[in-house]
Amino acid sequence: MADHKITVHTEDGIWLLGVVDDHPFEAKVCDEASGFGIDCGRVIKLHIRGKQASSEIVAYERGWDRFPKGAHKGLARAVIRFCESLPEQEIWRGTFLTERHFLVTEDDVLEYE
C-alpha cells in the first residue's frame, strides 16, 4: 500500500471529516466491530469524494453503494486503516475538535505537524 496523508477533524464528535490525498471524506466509526461495518469492522459509514468534491467515488452505508475502483481503492484502504486505529469514540471525540494530520503507511498510522 502506498503512503497516504490524512487531515481530519470532527464538528459533532460523531462524524470524522477530513481529506485523504486531496479527496474530502466523511466517516462514522463505532467503538466495536460491527456486522454492518466494512469487512465487519468499525467503519459503518464512509463517503469519499473526488478532488473537486463534486462526485462521490466511494460510498458505504452498512453496505457498498459505490465500491472503490482503481486508485480509489488505496484511498479507501487508507481511511479505513486510519479509522480502525482509533481508540474508543469517548477518547477521540474531544481530540479532533481541531484539525490533525496523519500519515498512513502499510505498517503504521503516524501523526505529524
CNS distance restraints for C-alpha pairs under 8 A (distance, minus, plus):
assign (resid   1 and name CA) (resid  74 and name CA) 6.81 0.50 0.50
assign (resid   1 and name CA) (resid 105 and name CA) 6.99 0.50 0.50
assign (resid   1 and name CA) (resid 106 and name CA) 5.40 0.50 0.50
assign (resid   2 and name CA) (resid  74 and name CA) 7.30 0.50 0.50
assign (resid   2 and name CA) (resid 105 and name CA) 6.63 0.50 0.50
assign (resid   2 and name CA) (resid 106 and name CA) 7.04 0.50 0.50
assign (resid   3 and name CA) (resid 103 and name CA) 6.77 0.50 0.50
assign (resid   3 and name CA) (resid 104 and name CA) 5.61 0.50 0.50
assign (resid   3 and name CA) (resid 105 and name CA) 4.61 0.50 0.50
assign (resid   3 and name CA) (resid 106 and name CA) 7.04 0.50 0.50
assign (resid   4 and name CA) (resid  20 and name CA) 6.69 0.50 0.50
assign (resid   4 and name CA) (resid  21 and name CA) 6.17 0.50 0.50
assign (resid   4 and name CA) (resid  75 and name CA) 7.32 0.50 0.50
assign (resid   4 and name CA) (resid  78 and name CA) 6.48 0.50 0.50
assign (resid   4 and name CA) (resid 103 and name CA) 5.77 0.50 0.50
assign (resid   4 and name CA) (resid 104 and name CA) 5.22 0.50 0.50
assign (resid   4 and name CA) (resid 105 and name CA) 6.72 0.50 0.50
assign (resid   5 and name CA) (resid  20 and name CA) 5.69 0.50 0.50
assign (resid   5 and name CA) (resid  21 and name CA) 5.55 0.50 0.50
assign (resid   5 and name CA) (resid 101 and name CA) 7.33 0.50 0.50
assign (resid   5 and name CA) (resid 102 and name CA) 5.84 0.50 0.50
assign (resid   5 and name CA) (resid 103 and name CA) 4.67 0.50 0.50
assign (resid   5 and name CA) (resid 104 and name CA) 6.32 0.50 0.50
assign (resid   6 and name CA) (resid  18 and name CA) 6.90 0.50 0.50
assign (resid   6 and name CA) (resid  19 and name CA) 5.60 0.50 0.50
assign (resid   6 and name CA) (resid  20 and name CA) 4.51 0.50 0.50
assign (resid   6 and name CA) (resid  21 and name CA) 6.65 0.50 0.50
assign (resid   6 and name CA) (resid  79 and name CA) 7.69 0.50 0.50
assign (resid   6 and name CA) (resid 101 and name CA) 5.80 0.50 0.50
assign (resid   6 and name CA) (resid 102 and name CA) 5.09 0.50 0.50
assign (resid   6 and name CA) (resid 103 and name CA) 6.22 0.50 0.50
assign (resid   6 and name CA) (resid 104 and name CA) 7.35 0.50 0.50
assign (resid   7 and name CA) (resid  18 and name CA) 5.29 0.50 0.50
assign (resid   7 and name CA) (resid  19 and name CA) 5.27 0.50 0.50
assign (resid   7 and name CA) (resid  20 and name CA) 6.68 0.50 0.50
assign (resid   7 and name CA) (resid  99 and name CA) 6.55 0.50 0.50
assign (resid   7 and name CA) (resid 100 and name CA) 5.62 0.50 0.50
assign (resid   7 and name CA) (resid 101 and name CA) 4.46 0.50 0.50
assign (resid   7 and name CA) (resid 102 and name CA) 6.29 0.50 0.50
assign (resid   8 and name CA) (resid  16 and name CA) 6.55 0.50 0.50
assign (resid   8 and name CA) (resid  17 and name CA) 5.59 0.50 0.50
assign (resid   8 and name CA) (resid  18 and name CA) 4.06 0.50 0.50
assign (resid   8 and name CA) (resid  19 and name CA) 6.55 0.50 0.50
assign (resid   8 and name CA) (resid  96 and name CA) 7.09 0.50 0.50
assign (resid   8 and name CA) (resid  99 and name CA) 5.48 0.50 0.50
assign (resid   8 and name CA) (resid 100 and name CA) 5.50 0.50 0.50
assign (resid   8 and name CA) (resid 101 and name CA) 6.56 0.50 0.50
assign (resid   9 and name CA) (resid  16 and name CA) 5.86 0.50 0.50
assign (resid   9 and name CA) (resid  17 and name CA) 5.43 0.50 0.50
assign (resid   9 and name CA) (resid  18 and name CA) 6.21 0.50 0.50
assign (resid   9 and name CA) (resid  96 and name CA) 4.61 0.50 0.50
assign (resid   9 and name CA) (resid  97 and name CA) 5.69 0.50 0.50
assign (resid   9 and name CA) (resid  98 and name CA) 5.79 0.50 0.50
assign (resid   9 and name CA) (resid  99 and name CA) 4.77 0.50 0.50
assign (resid   9 and name CA) (resid 100 and name CA) 6.52 0.50 0.50
assign (resid  10 and name CA) (resid  14 and name CA) 7.12 0.50 0.50
assign (resid  10 and name CA) (resid  15 and name CA) 6.02 0.50 0.50
assign (resid  10 and name CA) (resid  16 and name CA) 4.96 0.50 0.50
assign (resid  10 and name CA) (resid  17 and name CA) 5.71 0.50 0.50
assign (resid  10 and name CA) (resid  93 and name CA) 7.18 0.50 0.50
assign (resid  10 and name CA) (resid  96 and name CA) 5.48 0.50 0.50
assign (resid  10 and name CA) (resid  97 and name CA) 5.40 0.50 0.50
assign (resid  10 and name CA) (resid  98 and name CA) 7.57 0.50 0.50
assign (resid  11 and name CA) (resid  15 and name CA) 7.41 0.50 0.50
assign (resid  11 and name CA) (resid  16 and name CA) 7.91 0.50 0.50
assign (resid  11 and name CA) (resid  17 and name CA) 7.90 0.50 0.50
assign (resid  11 and name CA) (resid  97 and name CA) 6.34 0.50 0.50
assign (resid  13 and name CA) (resid  89 and name CA) 7.75 0.50 0.50
assign (resid  13 and name CA) (resid  93 and name CA) 4.53 0.50 0.50
assign (resid  13 and name CA) (resid  94 and name CA) 6.95 0.50 0.50
assign (resid  13 and name CA) (resid  96 and name CA) 7.92 0.50 0.50
assign (resid  13 and name CA) (resid  97 and name CA) 7.84 0.50 0.50
assign (resid  14 and name CA) (resid  28 and name CA) 6.51 0.50 0.50
assign (resid  14 and name CA) (resid  29 and name CA) 7.68 0.50 0.50
assign (resid  14 and name CA) (resid  89 and name CA) 7.73 0.50 0.50
assign (resid  14 and name CA) (resid  93 and name CA) 7.10 0.50 0.50
assign (resid  15 and name CA) (resid  26 and name CA) 6.54 0.50 0.50
assign (resid  15 and name CA) (resid  27 and name CA) 5.70 0.50 0.50
assign (resid  15 and name CA) (resid  28 and name CA) 4.96 0.50 0.50
assign (resid  15 and name CA) (resid  29 and name CA) 7.50 0.50 0.50
assign (resid  16 and name CA) (resid  26 and name CA) 5.56 0.50 0.50
assign (resid  16 and name CA) (resid  27 and name CA) 5.12 0.50 0.50
assign (resid  16 and name CA) (resid  28 and name CA) 6.32 0.50 0.50
assign (resid  16 and name CA) (resid  29 and name CA) 7.99 0.50 0.50
assign (resid  17 and name CA) (resid  24 and name CA) 7.66 0.50 0.50
assign (resid  17 and name CA) (resid  25 and name CA) 5.95 0.50 0.50
assign (resid  17 and name CA) (resid  26 and name CA) 4.66 0.50 0.50
assign (resid  17 and name CA) (resid  27 and name CA) 6.71 0.50 0.50
assign (resid  18 and name CA) (resid  24 and name CA) 5.72 0.50 0.50
assign (resid  18 and name CA) (resid  25 and name CA) 5.28 0.50 0.50
assign (resid  18 and name CA) (resid  26 and name CA) 6.41 0.50 0.50
assign (resid  19 and name CA) (resid  23 and name CA) 5.18 0.50 0.50
assign (resid  19 and name CA) (resid  24 and name CA) 4.27 0.50 0.50
assign (resid  19 and name CA) (resid  25 and name CA) 5.67 0.50 0.50
assign (resid  20 and name CA) (resid  24 and name CA) 6.44 0.50 0.50
assign (resid  20 and name CA) (resid  25 and name CA) 7.12 0.50 0.50
assign (resid  20 and name CA) (resid  75 and name CA) 6.64 0.50 0.50
assign (resid  20 and name CA) (resid  78 and name CA) 7.94 0.50 0.50
assign (resid  20 and name CA) (resid  79 and name CA) 7.20 0.50 0.50
assign (resid  21 and name CA) (resid  75 and name CA) 7.61 0.50 0.50
assign (resid  22 and name CA) (resid  51 and name CA) 5.62 0.50 0.50
assign (resid  23 and name CA) (resid  48 and name CA) 6.55 0.50 0.50
assign (resid  23 and name CA) (resid  49 and name CA) 5.73 0.50 0.50
assign (resid  23 and name CA) (resid  50 and name CA) 5.52 0.50 0.50
assign (resid  23 and name CA) (resid  51 and name CA) 4.65 0.50 0.50
assign (resid  23 and name CA) (resid  52 and name CA) 7.72 0.50 0.50
assign (resid  23 and name CA) (resid  53 and name CA) 7.15 0.50 0.50
assign (resid  24 and name CA) (resid  48 and name CA) 5.82 0.50 0.50
assign (resid  24 and name CA) (resid  49 and name CA) 5.46 0.50 0.50
assign (resid  24 and name CA) (resid  50 and name CA) 7.18 0.50 0.50
assign (resid  24 and name CA) (resid  51 and name CA) 6.97 0.50 0.50
assign (resid  24 and name CA) (resid  53 and name CA) 6.41 0.50 0.50
assign (resid  25 and name CA) (resid  46 and name CA) 7.22 0.50 0.50
assign (resid  25 and name CA) (resid  47 and name CA) 5.40 0.50 0.50
assign (resid  25 and name CA) (resid  48 and name CA) 4.27 0.50 0.50
assign (resid  25 and name CA) (resid  49 and name CA) 6.24 0.50 0.50
assign (resid  26 and name CA) (resid  45 and name CA) 7.86 0.50 0.50
assign (resid  26 and name CA) (resid  46 and name CA) 5.77 0.50 0.50
assign (resid  26 and name CA) (resid  47 and name CA) 5.29 0.50 0.50
assign (resid  26 and name CA) (resid  48 and name CA) 6.71 0.50 0.50
assign (resid  27 and name CA) (resid  43 and name CA) 6.95 0.50 0.50
assign (resid  27 and name CA) (resid  44 and name CA) 7.72 0.50 0.50
assign (resid  27 and name CA) (resid  45 and name CA) 5.44 0.50 0.50
assign (resid  27 and name CA) (resid  46 and name CA) 4.47 0.50 0.50
assign (resid  27 and name CA) (resid  47 and name CA) 6.54 0.50 0.50
assign (resid  27 and name CA) (resid  83 and name CA) 7.97 0.50 0.50
assign (resid  28 and name CA) (resid  43 and name CA) 5.98 0.50 0.50
assign (resid  28 and name CA) (resid  44 and name CA) 5.88 0.50 0.50
assign (resid  28 and name CA) (resid  45 and name CA) 5.01 0.50 0.50
assign (resid  28 and name CA) (resid  46 and name CA) 6.61 0.50 0.50
assign (resid  29 and name CA) (resid  42 and name CA) 5.37 0.50 0.50
assign (resid  29 and name CA) (resid  43 and name CA) 4.56 0.50 0.50
assign (resid  29 and name CA) (resid  44 and name CA) 6.01 0.50 0.50
assign (resid  29 and name CA) (resid  45 and name CA) 7.25 0.50 0.50
assign (resid  29 and name CA) (resid  83 and name CA) 6.69 0.50 0.50
assign (resid  29 and name CA) (resid  84 and name CA) 7.97 0.50 0.50
assign (resid  29 and name CA) (resid  89 and name CA) 7.78 0.50 0.50
assign (resid  30 and name CA) (resid  34 and name CA) 7.57 0.50 0.50
assign (resid  30 and name CA) (resid  42 and name CA) 4.88 0.50 0.50
assign (resid  30 and name CA) (resid  43 and name CA) 6.39 0.50 0.50
assign (resid  30 and name CA) (resid  44 and name CA) 6.98 0.50 0.50
assign (resid  30 and name CA) (resid  88 and name CA) 7.83 0.50 0.50
assign (resid  30 and name CA) (resid  89 and name CA) 7.28 0.50 0.50
assign (resid  31 and name CA) (resid  42 and name CA) 6.55 0.50 0.50
assign (resid  31 and name CA) (resid  87 and name CA) 7.59 0.50 0.50
assign (resid  31 and name CA) (resid  88 and name CA) 4.98 0.50 0.50
assign (resid  31 and name CA) (resid  89 and name CA) 6.05 0.50 0.50
assign (resid  32 and name CA) (resid  41 and name CA) 7.47 0.50 0.50
assign (resid  32 and name CA) (resid  42 and name CA) 5.71 0.50 0.50
assign (resid  33 and name CA) (resid  37 and name CA) 6.84 0.50 0.50
assign (resid  33 and name CA) (resid  40 and name CA) 5.99 0.50 0.50
assign (resid  33 and name CA) (resid  41 and name CA) 4.29 0.50 0.50
assign (resid  33 and name CA) (resid  42 and name CA) 4.49 0.50 0.50
assign (resid  34 and name CA) (resid  40 and name CA) 5.18 0.50 0.50
assign (resid  34 and name CA) (resid  41 and name CA) 5.52 0.50 0.50
assign (resid  34 and name CA) (resid  42 and name CA) 5.93 0.50 0.50
assign (resid  34 and name CA) (resid  44 and name CA) 7.58 0.50 0.50
assign (resid  35 and name CA) (resid  39 and name CA) 7.96 0.50 0.50
assign (resid  35 and name CA) (resid  40 and name CA) 4.65 0.50 0.50
assign (resid  35 and name CA) (resid  41 and name CA) 7.25 0.50 0.50
assign (resid  36 and name CA) (resid  40 and name CA) 6.15 0.50 0.50
assign (resid  36 and name CA) (resid  41 and name CA) 7.83 0.50 0.50
assign (resid  36 and name CA) (resid  44 and name CA) 5.95 0.50 0.50
assign (resid  36 and name CA) (resid  62 and name CA) 4.71 0.50 0.50
assign (resid  36 and name CA) (resid  63 and name CA) 7.08 0.50 0.50
assign (resid  37 and name CA) (resid  41 and name CA) 4.74 0.50 0.50
assign (resid  37 and name CA) (resid  42 and name CA) 5.43 0.50 0.50
assign (resid  37 and name CA) (resid  43 and name CA) 5.00 0.50 0.50
assign (resid  37 and name CA) (resid  44 and name CA) 4.18 0.50 0.50
assign (resid  37 and name CA) (resid  45 and name CA) 7.48 0.50 0.50
assign (resid  37 and name CA) (resid  62 and name CA) 5.98 0.50 0.50
assign (resid  37 and name CA) (resid  63 and name CA) 7.75 0.50 0.50
assign (resid  38 and name CA) (resid  42 and name CA) 7.13 0.50 0.50
assign (resid  38 and name CA) (resid  43 and name CA) 5.72 0.50 0.50
assign (resid  38 and name CA) (resid  44 and name CA) 6.30 0.50 0.50
assign (resid  38 and name CA) (resid  60 and name CA) 7.72 0.50 0.50
assign (resid  38 and name CA) (resid  62 and name CA) 7.42 0.50 0.50
assign (resid  38 and name CA) (resid  63 and name CA) 7.40 0.50 0.50
assign (resid  41 and name CA) (resid  84 and name CA) 7.42 0.50 0.50
assign (resid  42 and name CA) (resid  83 and name CA) 7.58 0.50 0.50
assign (resid  42 and name CA) (resid  84 and name CA) 6.19 0.50 0.50
assign (resid  43 and name CA) (resid  80 and name CA) 6.77 0.50 0.50
assign (resid  43 and name CA) (resid  83 and name CA) 6.82 0.50 0.50
assign (resid  43 and name CA) (resid  84 and name CA) 7.18 0.50 0.50
assign (resid  44 and name CA) (resid  60 and name CA) 7.30 0.50 0.50
assign (resid  44 and name CA) (resid  61 and name CA) 6.20 0.50 0.50
assign (resid  44 and name CA) (resid  62 and name CA) 5.54 0.50 0.50
assign (resid  45 and name CA) (resid  59 and name CA) 7.69 0.50 0.50
assign (resid  45 and name CA) (resid  60 and name CA) 5.26 0.50 0.50
assign (resid  45 and name CA) (resid  61 and name CA) 4.62 0.50 0.50
assign (resid  45 and name CA) (resid  62 and name CA) 6.46 0.50 0.50
assign (resid  46 and name CA) (resid  58 and name CA) 7.29 0.50 0.50
assign (resid  46 and name CA) (resid  59 and name CA) 5.72 0.50 0.50
assign (resid  46 and name CA) (resid  60 and name CA) 5.01 0.50 0.50
assign (resid  46 and name CA) (resid  61 and name CA) 6.73 0.50 0.50
assign (resid  47 and name CA) (resid  56 and name CA) 6.95 0.50 0.50
assign (resid  47 and name CA) (resid  57 and name CA) 7.70 0.50 0.50
assign (resid  47 and name CA) (resid  58 and name CA) 5.45 0.50 0.50
assign (resid  47 and name CA) (resid  59 and name CA) 4.61 0.50 0.50
assign (resid  47 and name CA) (resid  60 and name CA) 6.45 0.50 0.50
assign (resid  48 and name CA) (resid  56 and name CA) 5.92 0.50 0.50
assign (resid  48 and name CA) (resid  57 and name CA) 5.75 0.50 0.50
assign (resid  48 and name CA) (resid  58 and name CA) 4.96 0.50 0.50
assign (resid  48 and name CA) (resid  59 and name CA) 6.68 0.50 0.50
assign (resid  48 and name CA) (resid  76 and name CA) 7.63 0.50 0.50
assign (resid  49 and name CA) (resid  53 and name CA) 5.11 0.50 0.50
assign (resid  49 and name CA) (resid  54 and name CA) 6.74 0.50 0.50
assign (resid  49 and name CA) (resid  55 and name CA) 5.51 0.50 0.50
assign (resid  49 and name CA) (resid  56 and name CA) 4.22 0.50 0.50
assign (resid  49 and name CA) (resid  57 and name CA) 5.25 0.50 0.50
assign (resid  49 and name CA) (resid  58 and name CA) 6.84 0.50 0.50
assign (resid  50 and name CA) (resid  54 and name CA) 6.23 0.50 0.50
assign (resid  50 and name CA) (resid  55 and name CA) 5.43 0.50 0.50
assign (resid  50 and name CA) (resid  56 and name CA) 6.16 0.50 0.50
assign (resid  50 and name CA) (resid  57 and name CA) 6.09 0.50 0.50
assign (resid  57 and name CA) (resid  66 and name CA) 6.77 0.50 0.50
assign (resid  57 and name CA) (resid  67 and name CA) 7.92 0.50 0.50
assign (resid  57 and name CA) (resid  68 and name CA) 6.62 0.50 0.50
assign (resid  57 and name CA) (resid  72 and name CA) 7.22 0.50 0.50
assign (resid  58 and name CA) (resid  65 and name CA) 7.75 0.50 0.50
assign (resid  58 and name CA) (resid  66 and name CA) 5.07 0.50 0.50
assign (resid  58 and name CA) (resid  67 and name CA) 5.77 0.50 0.50
assign (resid  58 and name CA) (resid  68 and name CA) 5.27 0.50 0.50
assign (resid  58 and name CA) (resid  72 and name CA) 7.60 0.50 0.50
assign (resid  58 and name CA) (resid  76 and name CA) 7.33 0.50 0.50
assign (resid  59 and name CA) (resid  64 and name CA) 6.16 0.50 0.50
assign (resid  59 and name CA) (resid  65 and name CA) 5.23 0.50 0.50
assign (resid  59 and name CA) (resid  66 and name CA) 4.67 0.50 0.50
assign (resid  59 and name CA) (resid  67 and name CA) 6.67 0.50 0.50
assign (resid  60 and name CA) (resid  64 and name CA) 4.52 0.50 0.50
assign (resid  60 and name CA) (resid  65 and name CA) 5.56 0.50 0.50
assign (resid  60 and name CA) (resid  66 and name CA) 6.76 0.50 0.50
assign (resid  60 and name CA) (resid  67 and name CA) 7.67 0.50 0.50
assign (resid  61 and name CA) (resid  65 and name CA) 7.08 0.50 0.50
assign (resid  68 and name CA) (resid  72 and name CA) 5.27 0.50 0.50
assign (resid  68 and name CA) (resid  73 and name CA) 4.88 0.50 0.50
assign (resid  68 and name CA) (resid  76 and name CA) 6.84 0.50 0.50
assign (resid  69 and name CA) (resid  73 and name CA) 5.47 0.50 0.50
assign (resid  71 and name CA) (resid  75 and name CA) 7.13 0.50 0.50
assign (resid  72 and name CA) (resid  76 and name CA) 6.28 0.50 0.50
assign (resid  73 and name CA) (resid  77 and name CA) 6.11 0.50 0.50
assign (resid  74 and name CA) (resid  78 and name CA) 6.10 0.50 0.50
assign (resid  75 and name CA) (resid  79 and name CA) 6.38 0.50 0.50
assign (resid  76 and name CA) (resid  80 and name CA) 6.10 0.50 0.50
assign (resid  77 and name CA) (resid  81 and name CA) 5.94 0.50 0.50
assign (resid  78 and name CA) (resid  82 and name CA) 6.10 0.50 0.50
assign (resid  78 and name CA) (resid 104 and name CA) 6.13 0.50 0.50
assign (resid  78 and name CA) (resid 105 and name CA) 7.89 0.50 0.50
assign (resid  79 and name CA) (resid  83 and name CA) 6.12 0.50 0.50
assign (resid  80 and name CA) (resid  84 and name CA) 6.01 0.50 0.50
assign (resid  81 and name CA) (resid  85 and name CA) 6.28 0.50 0.50
assign (resid  81 and name CA) (resid 104 and name CA) 7.63 0.50 0.50
assign (resid  82 and name CA) (resid  86 and name CA) 6.86 0.50 0.50
assign (resid  82 and name CA) (resid 104 and name CA) 6.75 0.50 0.50
assign (resid  82 and name CA) (resid 109 and name CA) 6.48 0.50 0.50
assign (resid  85 and name CA) (resid 109 and name CA) 7.48 0.50 0.50
assign (resid  86 and name CA) (resid  92 and name CA) 7.13 0.50 0.50
assign (resid  87 and name CA) (resid  91 and name CA) 6.34 0.50 0.50
assign (resid  87 and name CA) (resid  92 and name CA) 6.41 0.50 0.50
assign (resid  88 and name CA) (resid  92 and name CA) 6.60 0.50 0.50
assign (resid  89 and name CA) (resid  93 and name CA) 5.54 0.50 0.50
assign (resid  90 and name CA) (resid  94 and name CA) 7.63 0.50 0.50
assign (resid  91 and name CA) (resid  95 and name CA) 7.36 0.50 0.50
assign (resid  92 and name CA) (resid  96 and name CA) 6.43 0.50 0.50
assign (resid  93 and name CA) (resid  97 and name CA) 7.30 0.50 0.50
assign (resid  96 and name CA) (resid 100 and name CA) 6.74 0.50 0.50
assign (resid 100 and name CA) (resid 111 and name CA) 7.53 0.50 0.50
assign (resid 100 and name CA) (resid 112 and name CA) 7.88 0.50 0.50
assign (resid 100 and name CA) (resid 113 and name CA) 7.60 0.50 0.50
assign (resid 101 and name CA) (resid 111 and name CA) 5.73 0.50 0.50
assign (resid 101 and name CA) (resid 112 and name CA) 5.60 0.50 0.50
assign (resid 101 and name CA) (resid 113 and name CA) 6.36 0.50 0.50
assign (resid 102 and name CA) (resid 109 and name CA) 6.59 0.50 0.50
assign (resid 102 and name CA) (resid 110 and name CA) 5.35 0.50 0.50
assign (resid 102 and name CA) (resid 111 and name CA) 4.25 0.50 0.50
assign (resid 102 and name CA) (resid 112 and name CA) 5.78 0.50 0.50
assign (resid 103 and name CA) (resid 109 and name CA) 5.79 0.50 0.50
assign (resid 103 and name CA) (resid 110 and name CA) 5.13 0.50 0.50
assign (resid 103 and name CA) (resid 111 and name CA) 6.33 0.50 0.50
assign (resid 103 and name CA) (resid 112 and name CA) 7.32 0.50 0.50
assign (resid 104 and name CA) (resid 108 and name CA) 6.08 0.50 0.50
assign (resid 104 and name CA) (resid 109 and name CA) 4.56 0.50 0.50
assign (resid 104 and name CA) (resid 110 and name CA) 6.44 0.50 0.50
assign (resid 105 and name CA) (resid 109 and name CA) 6.25 0.50 0.50
